[in-house]
């Protein structure tokens, strides 16, 4: 296989709401003042329609997240083939049990006063995403449609605006069909809606295309292709395009001018050189900006800014993935798009919190499973140093859901793929495109041709990044050319087949596009501690000993060992980073169960025990020392065997219970891939012994569990203790951020827990906590991470789960003090003061 060097292409990400040098381009959000109804009334497209009785909402808006939960909201009678099911059965909670099915109408009004002063102005409506089947009208005239709810799309609405540009009415009809999703998709205008006003001569949406074909320590060659739209009657030689590149401090580091006499089918090509470039990487995500200025004579007609990064990526057979010439193993997670108690409604503060938590765990990549991401996620990853695998489709022509993307594939697949690539092809965080996930075409005769067609579109639009997809049928795809077509063969699960895949495929690399699917509930521990597949319990939970998984999947170490020992295995994307709404595997038919158990972090954004296992392996330079389970058990458990596990980046640790040593355990690094997949090895946790420390025979007695961690020389490096909790005494509050931006959008995530007098968590406490917020903020939502809870997220009260929950406070638009108060019967309440600035 010929090694292919992928150099950065950077498409401009629109910076909406930022000031421009001139008023020739104006960009603003349609946020407040929307009217919304669930009644399907086609008369709503009319300008004179009376929508005064509709609900007033702010966009982004997810109509379904407010519930109520009900198993009849989207009950499905299906066989989930990818989960190994053969016969159809009734599934409850597959999409979270929330009321997303049905039709919704949105209406608002906006002004474009520039139209009254200049008839050459143009206006564009840009939707970051609308769930789903969007149909758009402006002033009663149909503008267009975009069926796929996850993609961004835009329309030139100039012909539909009122002559003076004032009091324009936009109406949007959305419809979610039953059996259209395998997880919670959200509903409504759940991402931002923009209005872009430009001169007749302008650079259109996603109109710049930056590549860096040469990158070294001395210089980077920057190639910029810019699409320019001109009025039909103008003389092109009157126009010139001036492009300057600015560094992260705003200093101009390169500039060039091109007259439109060189105009080639609407696209101008420019070459610039940046001396001594600062490269974008995971530790220092340096961004440059290309500022494109379009002049007619001396008049500035348009100014368009394109953030981009300079970096190289390369896939080397038998070796791995290289970022800026440095071998980089993918330590990735898969994430659905919902934000837990916020639903699908986009919020940048919530997204950035997720990225921060994942980076602290040691993750360096996110797979946007199984759909296009929000611009806010891409921007956060660009700025924070997180790689992205941007995924497009969960279905091609063959259905997984009766009303899924299969209905749209033939007419819309190329349009959708083009939009997402042009939107994000220049974001430095995006290092790979993923064209599908576990599609049934894997085992079909024509499947390889469809894969080749989609991959060719990706290469046409962006030849700089490799293309992959998640395949879960290795027995078929390695023998029917389906996997051989892909530049990077991505496999979901079955790591024991990696060696056979490698022997048969020409690419000589393997990517774990989806791994683990380990199941656990935060703070819930089941006995005896044995490895189990698809284990179910009356409480609809899974054990946080991290020894349970799905029938097709495995435990974290089953993947760790592959990607450490096999040079052609270039990394993994764990299913999943965060719990998400829907897919409550293995509780397919066991209501109530509204969310997944796969997450390393729960639906409330609280780390599970597994978080520290991944952190100990993925972030070894930072100290990790974590003990499980908790040590507060009923008196009748005294003397019972309660195994103790320790997750640490150190090689050895000694366990003490009430001061008595239980012995030293050392990670067994002699365990290899070969021979560790027998039933006996799995039952005895052979692979786990290489990565976690386990005392399987410890007996419970109330008191203190203490762990001392040692380095390779036997020197004590760290200690950690957990104690048996006494009687619940007070509420304890901890905020992830205490200073918020007074934007009306910023969020603080507050950990709420009940502790005893000494501050020890009471892990079995489930009392209801009530919230009040005063001052320059408001209560937004709460979640406790319990997948079987049916409490509504938006109400100002919730029961604890394993002693904890998360409450979310939102800033107001005016600065000031925010006071958050939590109370509950039987314990002392607590207050926390935040600042909005």
SEZA-636026 format. One line per field, with one value per residue (C-alpha): z, x, y; residue number from 1. Coordinates in steps of 0.2 Angstrom, whole numbers, plus 5000, padded with zeros to 4 digits. Layout:
N
up	c(Z  ...)
east	c(X  ...)
north	c(Y  ...)
seq	c(NUM  ...)
END
This chain:
837
up	c(5000  4995  5010  5008  5017  5022  5024  5032  5022  5032  5027  5036  5051  5051  5066  5069  5079  5078  5072  5054  5048  5038  5038  5021  5029  5044  5052  5067  5075  5076  5094  5104  5099  5090  5091  5092  5091  5090  5080  5061  5053  5035  5036  5047  5032  5029  5034  5041  5052  5070  5080  5096  5106  5101  5114  5114  5114  5112  5098  5100  5106  5108  5111  5116  5131  5142  5142  5149  5148  5141  5133  5120  5114  5101  5104  5091  5086  5078  5078  5081  5069  5074  5092  5086  5087  5075  5079  5081  5098  5106  5112  5125  5128  5112  5109  5127  5129  5125  5114  5098  5085  5077  5068  5075  5067  5071  5066  5069  5061  5056  5048  5035  5034  5022  5008  5009  5006  4993  4981  4977  4995  4997  5012  5017  5030  5037  5048  5058  5060  5061  5067  5055  5037  5037  5025  5025  5020  5020  5018  5013  4999  4999  5000  5001  5011  5019  5026  5036  5053  5058  5043  5041  5026  5019  5007  4997  5003  4994  4981  4996  5007  5008  4997  5011  5020  5035  5045  5036  5042  5042  5045  5047  5047  5055  5057  5065  5059  5070  5070  5062  5074  5085  5099  5105  5090  5098  5090  5083  5079  5090  5083  5078  5064  5056  5044  5033  5024  5011  4996  4979  4977  4991  4997  5000  5014  5016  5002  5006  5006  5014  5012  5017  5004  5011  5030  5038  5052  5041  5032  5027  5010  5011  4996  4997  4985  4987  4979  4973  4968  4957  4950  4932  4924  4933  4925  4934  4931  4943  4957  4967  4982  4996  5007  5023  5036  5054  5068  5085  5091  5076  5068  5049  5044  5025  5012  4993  4981  4965  4952  4946  4928  4935  4939  4935  4936  4951  4961  4964  4969  4980  4987  5003  5014  5033  5040  5055  5057  5074  5071  5077  5089  5104  5117  5108  5096  5087  5075  5061  5052  5033  5031  5013  5007  4991  4984  4969  4966  4983  4990  5002  4997  5008  5022  5026  5040  5039  5055  5051  5057  5050  5053  5044  5046  5039  5040  5038  5035  5049  5059  5063  5063  5063  5068  5063  5061  5078  5080  5089  5094  5094  5112  5106  5112  5102  5107  5102  5100  5115  5130  5143  5153  5140  5126  5109  5110  5107  5121  5119  5138  5140  5124  5131  5148  5139  5130  5146  5155  5141  5139  5157  5155  5142  5127  5111  5099  5097  5084  5080  5080  5070  5062  5058  5073  5078  5073  5092  5094  5080  5085  5103  5097  5086  5100  5114  5105  5102  5085  5077  5066  5058  5054  5041  5041  5051  5036  5017  5006  5017  5033  5051  5055  5044  5042  5044  5032  5019  5013  5008  5003  4984  4983  4997  5001  4990  4995  5013  5011  5001  5014  5029  5021  5014  5031  5041  5029  5035  5054  5060  5073  5059  5054  5046  5038  5042  5029  5038  5053  5053  5037  5031  5014  5022  5018  5001  4984  4979  4996  4991  4976  4987  4999  4985  4978  4995  4998  4980  4985  5001  4991  4978  4991  5002  4996  5012  5024  5025  5024  5035  5041  5056  5051  5063  5051  5049  5043  5027  5024  5024  5011  4999  4996  5006  5019  5006  4997  5013  5015  5034  5038  5054  5064  5078  5091  5089  5093  5093  5074  5071  5066  5053  5047  5045  5036  5023  5020  5009  5020  5034  5047  5059  5067  5081  5076  5090  5105  5122  5125  5143  5154  5171  5182  5193  5211  5209  5213  5210  5218  5214  5204  5188  5170  5162  5145  5144  5162  5168  5186  5193  5196  5178  5182  5178  5190  5192  5195  5176  5172  5162  5143  5128  5119  5105  5115  5128  5143  5141  5143  5128  5117  5127  5124  5106  5103  5113  5106  5088  5078  5064  5077  5076  5091  5096  5099  5114  5115  5123  5131  5139  5142  5131  5129  5121  5118  5136  5132  5138  5145  5127  5134  5152  5155  5164  5156  5146  5143  5139  5152  5140  5145  5154  5161  5166  5159  5173  5168  5183  5180  5183  5190  5173  5170  5181  5173  5156  5164  5172  5155  5143  5154  5162  5166  5178  5194  5196  5211  5212  5224  5221  5227  5241  5259  5266  5267  5278  5294  5288  5275  5288  5285  5267  5252  5244  5231  5230  5214  5211  5195  5195  5183  5195  5193  5211  5226  5243  5251  5269  5278  5295  5295  5291  5274  5262  5251  5237  5219  5204  5186  5176  5160  5154  5149  5130  5116  5112  5124  5133  5124  5130  5141  5156  5153  5152  5168  5178  5172  5164  5153  5167  5178  5166  5169  5185  5203  5211  5228  5225  5243  5254  5268  5273  5290  5293  5294  5282  5266  5262  5246  5244  5226  5222  5208  5199  5212  5226  5232  5239  5228  5232  5245  5244  5257  5257  5273  5279  5279  5295  5296  5281  5288  5275  5256  5248  5232  5220  5203  5188  5185  5197  5185  5170  5155  5156  5139  5144  5138  5149  5161  5178  5182  5200  5209  5222  5235  5253  5265  5283  5297  5291  5273  5267  5253  5258  5243  5246  5248  5236  5245  5234  5232  5229  5220  5220  5210  5213  5205  5188  5183  5182  5185  5169  5172  5183  5180  5192  5180  5184  5168  5176  5183  5175  5184  5172  5169  5169  5185  5200  5210  5208  5218  5221  5213  5222  5233  5219  5205  5194  5194  5180  5182  5167  5167  5163  5151  5164  5176  5194  5208  5206  5222  5220  5235  5237  5251  5257  5272  5285  5281  5281  5265  5256  5246  5232  5225  5207  5197  5180  5171)
east	c(5000  5007  5009  4998  5002  4987  4990  4978  4963  4954  4937  4932  4920  4908  4911  4893  4890  4908  4910  4916  4928  4913  4894  4895  4893  4881  4878  4866  4856  4838  4836  4823  4805  4801  4783  4781  4767  4765  4749  4751  4742  4748  4740  4755  4766  4755  4762  4746  4743  4739  4753  4750  4743  4758  4772  4786  4803  4821  4831  4841  4825  4822  4803  4804  4816  4803  4794  4785  4793  4782  4785  4772  4780  4790  4787  4796  4793  4810  4824  4840  4851  4867  4864  4862  4843  4834  4815  4806  4801  4793  4806  4802  4814  4824  4824  4823  4804  4803  4789  4800  4788  4776  4775  4781  4780  4791  4788  4798  4801  4817  4822  4835  4835  4849  4837  4828  4844  4853  4844  4860  4860  4858  4852  4855  4846  4858  4852  4865  4853  4834  4826  4819  4812  4814  4803  4806  4794  4798  4784  4772  4783  4792  4811  4816  4818  4832  4826  4841  4840  4859  4866  4868  4860  4857  4845  4847  4831  4834  4820  4807  4811  4799  4805  4810  4818  4807  4795  4799  4791  4800  4790  4798  4789  4798  4792  4800  4792  4790  4803  4815  4830  4839  4842  4835  4837  4829  4816  4814  4826  4839  4854  4857  4848  4858  4854  4869  4867  4880  4883  4879  4897  4902  4910  4896  4893  4908  4916  4934  4945  4963  4976  4994  5002  5020  5024  5041  5050  5055  5039  5021  5014  4996  4984  4968  4953  4940  4923  4917  4899  4897  4882  4879  4881  4898  4915  4926  4942  4935  4937  4952  4953  4965  4969  4980  4984  4984  4992  4983  4988  4980  4997  4998  5010  5007  4997  4993  4981  4973  4963  4947  4954  4961  4943  4940  4922  4919  4935  4951  4967  4980  4996  5004  5019  5019  5037  5041  5023  5016  5008  4991  4992  4984  4994  4995  4980  4986  4974  4978  4965  4964  4955  4948  4943  4934  4935  4927  4940  4943  4926  4926  4912  4914  4926  4926  4936  4942  4950  4962  4977  4993  4997  5000  4992  4998  4994  5008  5005  5011  5016  5001  4994  5005  5001  5014  5026  5023  5015  4999  4988  4969  4963  4945  4927  4911  4898  4880  4874  4862  4868  4859  4846  4848  4842  4848  4848  4865  4874  4893  4896  4890  4900  4916  4913  4912  4928  4937  4932  4937  4954  4957  4954  4967  4956  4962  4948  4929  4919  4903  4892  4882  4879  4886  4892  4886  4898  4900  4908  4920  4925  4928  4939  4949  4952  4955  4965  4954  4954  4938  4931  4916  4903  4889  4876  4870  4860  4863  4849  4846  4835  4839  4824  4808  4809  4827  4840  4836  4822  4833  4849  4847  4842  4851  4867  4879  4871  4873  4891  4895  4888  4896  4913  4913  4907  4921  4935  4947  4944  4961  4953  4945  4957  4946  4929  4918  4905  4894  4891  4887  4877  4868  4877  4892  4886  4879  4886  4884  4890  4908  4902  4892  4907  4918  4906  4904  4923  4926  4914  4924  4941  4933  4928  4943  4958  4968  4960  4958  4940  4934  4918  4913  4911  4904  4904  4922  4918  4910  4919  4937  4931  4920  4931  4920  4934  4947  4939  4941  4957  4957  4947  4937  4931  4917  4921  4928  4946  4951  4949  4961  4976  4965  4959  4977  4982  4969  4967  4979  4980  4990  4982  4967  4957  4945  4930  4919  4926  4921  4903  4906  4891  4890  4879  4888  4890  4880  4890  4884  4889  4897  4910  4911  4913  4895  4887  4870  4867  4851  4844  4828  4834  4838  4856  4874  4888  4901  4915  4917  4916  4899  4897  4886  4885  4895  4907  4920  4929  4941  4957  4952  4955  4970  4980  4977  4982  4997  5004  4999  5009  4996  4982  4981  4969  4951  4935  4926  4907  4904  4912  4895  4879  4865  4847  4840  4847  4846  4855  4852  4835  4827  4810  4812  4803  4807  4824  4827  4846  4862  4874  4889  4896  4912  4903  4885  4870  4873  4891  4898  4912  4909  4923  4928  4933  4948  4953  4954  4963  4976  4980  4977  4984  4999  5009  4995  4992  4977  4973  4955  4947  4931  4918  4912  4914  4897  4887  4873  4878  4872  4886  4900  4911  4905  4918  4918  4932  4942  4949  4961  4964  4981  4994  5007  5013  5009  4999  4996  4979  4975  4958  4957  4976  4979  4988  4979  4995  5003  4997  5007  5001  5006  5014  5019  5002  5001  4987  4991  4983  4973  4956  4952  4937  4948  4958  4943  4935  4950  4952  4969  4970  4963  4978  4989  4979  4970  4974  4962  4960  4946  4945  4944  4931  4919  4921  4916  4930  4944  4951  4968  4979  4997  5003  5022  5033  5043  5057  5045  5044  5028  5021  5003  4989  4970  4957  4938  4928  4912  4900  4889  4872  4868  4871  4872  4871  4888  4889  4903  4902  4913  4913  4909  4911  4900  4898  4882  4876  4860  4868  4882  4880  4887  4886  4884  4888  4875  4879  4874  4888  4890  4897  4915  4911  4910  4898  4883  4882  4865  4856  4842  4832  4824  4834  4825  4833  4831  4840  4840  4849  4857  4853  4840  4838  4840  4840  4846  4850  4856  4863  4850  4844  4828  4823  4807  4810  4808  4825  4818  4808  4818  4819  4826  4831  4849  4857  4871  4871  4874  4866  4870  4860  4863  4862  4861  4867  4856  4861  4865  4880  4877  4877  4869  4863  4860  4851  4848  4837  4831  4822  4832  4849  4856  4854  4868  4870  4883  4886  4891  4895  4889  4901)
north	c(5000  5017  5028  5044  5060  5070  5089  5101  5108  5122  5128  5144  5142  5157  5168  5173  5188  5195  5213  5216  5230  5237  5234  5226  5209  5207  5191  5188  5174  5171  5166  5175  5178  5161  5155  5136  5123  5105  5107  5103  5118  5121  5139  5143  5147  5162  5179  5185  5169  5172  5163  5173  5158  5148  5145  5158  5149  5153  5143  5132  5122  5104  5101  5083  5085  5092  5075  5067  5050  5036  5019  5023  5039  5028  5010  4999  4981  4977  4965  4974  4965  4973  4967  4949  4949  4938  4939  4956  4961  4976  4989  5002  5017  5013  5032  5037  5036  5055  5063  5067  5059  5071  5088  5105  5123  5137  5155  5171  5188  5197  5214  5217  5236  5236  5231  5247  5257  5245  5234  5224  5216  5197  5188  5169  5159  5146  5132  5123  5108  5106  5089  5084  5085  5104  5114  5133  5147  5166  5178  5164  5158  5141  5143  5124  5109  5098  5081  5076  5083  5082  5092  5111  5119  5136  5145  5162  5170  5187  5184  5181  5196  5211  5226  5237  5222  5224  5212  5196  5181  5164  5148  5131  5115  5100  5082  5066  5050  5035  5022  5034  5033  5020  5033  5049  5062  5077  5087  5105  5119  5112  5121  5139  5148  5162  5177  5182  5199  5203  5214  5208  5204  5193  5176  5164  5152  5140  5149  5148  5132  5133  5120  5119  5108  5111  5111  5111  5121  5135  5139  5133  5136  5141  5138  5147  5144  5157  5157  5174  5178  5194  5203  5197  5215  5220  5220  5207  5218  5231  5218  5212  5200  5204  5190  5191  5178  5183  5173  5169  5186  5195  5200  5199  5186  5185  5195  5193  5202  5194  5203  5195  5195  5178  5173  5154  5148  5158  5152  5162  5153  5161  5155  5163  5158  5158  5159  5148  5142  5137  5120  5115  5100  5092  5102  5118  5120  5136  5144  5156  5166  5170  5187  5188  5206  5209  5226  5235  5248  5256  5250  5236  5225  5210  5203  5185  5177  5159  5151  5137  5127  5122  5103  5087  5070  5054  5035  5024  5005  4993  5009  5020  5037  5053  5070  5083  5068  5061  5044  5047  5033  5036  5037  5041  5040  5039  5052  5055  5073  5075  5084  5073  5084  5098  5086  5089  5108  5115  5124  5128  5128  5111  5105  5113  5104  5088  5091  5096  5081  5069  5078  5076  5057  5057  5056  5064  5061  5060  5051  5060  5045  5042  5059  5076  5087  5104  5119  5122  5105  5107  5125  5118  5104  5116  5128  5115  5102  5087  5077  5073  5059  5067  5054  5055  5041  5026  5020  5019  5011  4996  5001  4998  5008  5008  5027  5030  5038  5024  5034  5048  5040  5039  5058  5066  5056  5066  5082  5078  5072  5088  5099  5092  5091  5109  5115  5107  5102  5115  5113  5107  5095  5085  5072  5058  5057  5042  5037  5024  5014  4995  4997  4981  4983  4976  4958  4963  4960  4978  4986  4989  4999  5011  5012  5017  5030  5038  5038  5046  5060  5063  5063  5075  5087  5085  5074  5078  5067  5048  5040  5026  5018  5007  4989  4976  4961  4956  4939  4946  4962  4955  4942  4952  4968  4979  4983  4983  4998  5009  5019  5015  4999  5003  4989  4989  4976  4959  4964  4945  4945  4960  4948  4939  4956  4962  4946  4947  4966  4976  4992  4984  4995  4992  5006  5002  5013  5007  4997  4990  4994  4990  4992  5001  5011  5024  5019  5002  4986  4969  4952  4940  4950  4939  4944  4943  4947  4955  4953  4961  4965  4970  4987  4989  4994  4986  4984  4997  4984  4986  4968  4967  4970  4967  4950  4957  4967  4967  4975  4990  4980  4968  4983  4991  4976  4975  4993  4992  4975  4976  4989  4990  4994  5013  5016  5015  5025  5018  5016  5029  5044  5050  5041  5046  5046  5030  5013  5006  4990  4976  4983  4983  4978  4983  4999  5011  5013  5028  5030  5020  5012  5012  5029  5031  5047  5046  5056  5069  5072  5063  5051  5032  5021  5017  5035  5032  5016  5025  5039  5028  5021  5036  5050  5041  5057  5063  5055  5043  5033  5028  5015  5005  5001  5013  5006  5009  4993  4987  4978  4961  4963  4963  4948  4946  4946  4963  4964  4980  4986  5000  5010  5019  5025  5017  4999  4993  4997  4990  4989  4992  4989  4997  4998  4979  4976  4965  4963  4972  4969  4973  4975  4960  4967  4949  4946  4947  4946  4928  4916  4929  4926  4908  4906  4902  4918  4929  4921  4924  4942  4939  4955  4965  4960  4970  4986  4986  4980  4968  4961  4948  4940  4955  4955  4969  4978  4996  5008  5015  5008  5015  5012  5017  5017  5013  5017  5004  5005  5002  5020  5026  5039  5042  5038  5037  5033  5030  5028  5021  5035  5039  5047  5059  5076  5090  5094  5098  5109  5110  5120  5116  5135  5149  5164  5164  5175  5186  5181  5172  5156  5151  5137  5131  5112  5110  5093  5090  5077  5072  5069  5064  5076  5072  5075  5057  5053  5044  5032  5025  5041  5044  5058  5072  5088  5104  5119  5138  5151  5170  5184  5185  5168  5154  5136  5126  5107  5093  5074  5061  5048  5035  5027  5020  5037  5045  5062  5077  5086  5104  5103  5111  5095  5078  5062  5058  5043  5034  5050  5062  5072  5087  5104  5116  5135  5147  5165  5180  5193  5206  5204  5201  5188  5171  5162  5143  5135  5116  5109  5092  5085  5078  5086  5103  5113  5122  5138  5142  5160  5162  5177  5182  5195)
seq	c(1  2  3  4  5  6  7  8  9  10  11  12  13  14  15  16  17  18  19  20  21  22  23  24  25  26  27  28  29  30  31  32  33  34  35  36  37  38  39  40  41  42  43  44  45  46  47  48  49  50  51  52  53  54  55  56  57  58  59  60  61  62  63  64  65  66  67  68  69  70  71  72  73  74  75  76  77  78  79  80  81  82  83  84  85  86  87  88  89  90  91  92  93  94  95  96  97  98  99  100  101  102  103  104  105  106  107  108  109  110  111  112  113  114  115  116  117  118  119  120  121  122  123  124  125  126  127  128  129  130  131  132  133  134  135  136  137  138  139  140  141  142  143  144  145  146  147  148  149  150  151  152  153  154  155  156  157  158  159  160  161  162  163  164  165  166  167  168  169  170  171  172  173  174  175  176  177  178  179  180  181  182  183  184  185  186  187  188  189  190  191  192  193  194  195  196  197  198  199  200  201  202  203  204  205  206  207  208  209  210  211  212  213  214  215  216  217  218  219  220  221  222  223  224  225  226  227  228  229  230  231  232  233  234  235  236  237  238  239  240  241  242  243  244  245  246  247  248  249  250  251  252  253  254  255  256  257  258  259  260  261  262  263  264  265  266  267  268  269  270  271  272  273  274  275  276  277  278  279  280  281  282  283  284  285  286  287  288  289  290  291  292  293  294  295  296  297  298  299  300  301  302  303  304  305  306  307  308  309  310  311  312  313  314  315  316  317  318  319  320  321  322  323  324  325  326  327  328  329  330  331  332  333  334  335  336  337  338  339  340  341  342  343  344  345  346  347  348  349  350  351  352  353  354  355  356  357  358  359  360  361  362  363  364  365  366  367  368  369  370  371  372  373  374  375  376  377  378  379  380  381  382  383  384  385  386  387  388  389  390  391  392  393  394  395  396  397  398  399  400  401  402  403  404  405  406  407  408  409  410  411  412  413  414  415  416  417  418  419  420  421  422  423  424  425  426  427  428  429  430  431  432  433  434  435  436  437  438  439  440  441  442  443  444  445  446  447  448  449  450  451  452  453  454  455  456  457  458  459  460  461  462  463  464  465  466  467  468  469  470  471  472  473  474  475  476  477  478  479  480  481  482  483  484  485  486  487  488  489  490  491  492  493  494  495  496  497  498  499  500  501  502  503  504  505  506  507  508  509  510  511  512  513  514  515  516  517  518  519  520  521  522  523  524  525  526  527  528  529  530  531  532  533  534  535  536  537  538  539  540  541  542  543  544  545  546  547  548  549  550  551  552  553  554  555  556  557  558  559  560  561  562  563  564  565  566  567  568  569  570  571  572  573  574  575  576  577  578  579  580  581  582  583  584  585  586  587  588  589  590  591  592  593  594  595  596  597  598  599  600  601  602  603  604  605  606  607  608  609  610  611  612  613  614  615  616  617  618  619  620  621  622  623  624  625  626  627  628  629  630  631  632  633  634  635  636  637  638  639  640  641  642  643  644  645  646  647  648  649  650  651  652  653  654  655  656  657  658  659  660  661  662  663  664  665  666  667  668  669  670  671  672  673  674  675  676  677  678  679  680  681  682  683  684  685  686  687  688  689  690  691  692  693  694  695  696  697  698  699  700  701  702  703  704  705  706  707  708  709  710  711  712  713  714  715  716  717  718  719  720  721  722  723  724  725  726  727  728  729  730  731  732  733  734  735  736  737  738  739  740  741  742  743  744  745  746  747  748  749  750  751  752  753  754  755  756  757  758  759  760  761  762  763  764  765  766  767  768  769  770  771  772  773  774  775  776  777  778  779  780  781  782  783  784  785  786  787  788  789  790  791  792  793  794  795  796  797  798  799  800  801  802  803  804  805  806  807  808  809  810  811  812  813  814  815  816  817  818  819  820  821  822  823  824  825  826  827  828  829  830  831  832  833  834  835  836  837)
END
